[in-house]
Amino acid sequence: MYRLLITALVLFALGCSASEKPENTKQETPTNAIQAEMQDAAQMLVSGFMKDLKSELMSAMKKGGPVNAISACQIKAPEIAAGFSAKQWSIKRVTEKPRNQLNKADTHQQEILALFADTLKQLKFFDEWANPDNKIGYTYYQPIKIGKFCLKCHGDSKKVGEKVTLALKDKYPDDQATGYKSGDLRGMFVVVIENGDDVSQLQRALRDSL
Ligand code: HEC
């Protein structure tokens, strides 16, 4: 029974991510079942994070406009990230042009961002192991693109407007995260799962909570 369940889980993981993948990208083909499970778990973390942050942003926006939503984003984004992180796994957002300096991509992450910036490749995600042999240190990256909704706080000065610009300057004096256009690469999610052995536990926890 246990074996059957695992097989079902693996089939589900493979089936659900297969449609997302462009055929010609080697990195995105699961090399084995564990990697497919890792991708599935990481994608669940990303959707949970996105869903919660978006709903916080939307409701703060409705209540008090973009200036109010800036504070909501400042407080809620790290809280939600922490909520989806545990001892053995974590999720965060990084970028080359940070608003919050804590979200600055390191050198290796900048290389991955360059892969996502390559419009010919059109990678939907990228993943890698620190040590593929013993399934330690899995990292999953997924690009974050700018949509129309984001321009109120990340667009050019005309789109952002004076009030929001002032509020942003006040909270983030070194803000680099404006001037974007719809469709621009804004950054990426980084999901780290320390140990492949924990992935079933993570999936169970996620399925229960999402
Ligand atoms: C109401 C204003 C507002 C809107 C709308 C908004 N953001 Fe942000 N964004 C912020 C603030 C404020 C931060 C800094 C959060 C922090 O301090 O951790 C931020 C940070 C980020 C970061 C983390 C990297 C960094 O620069 O610190 C990403 C990625 C990001 N936003 C993407 C988006 C995307 C994509 C959208 C549209 C779906 C969006 N944002 C909409 C205000 C906004």
Residues whose N, C-alpha, C, O or C-beta is under 5 A from the ligand:
A	BS01	HEC	P66 A69 I70 C73 Q74 A77 R93 T95 K97 P98 R99 N100 N103 I144 K145 I146 G147 F149 C150 K152 C153 A177 R186 G187
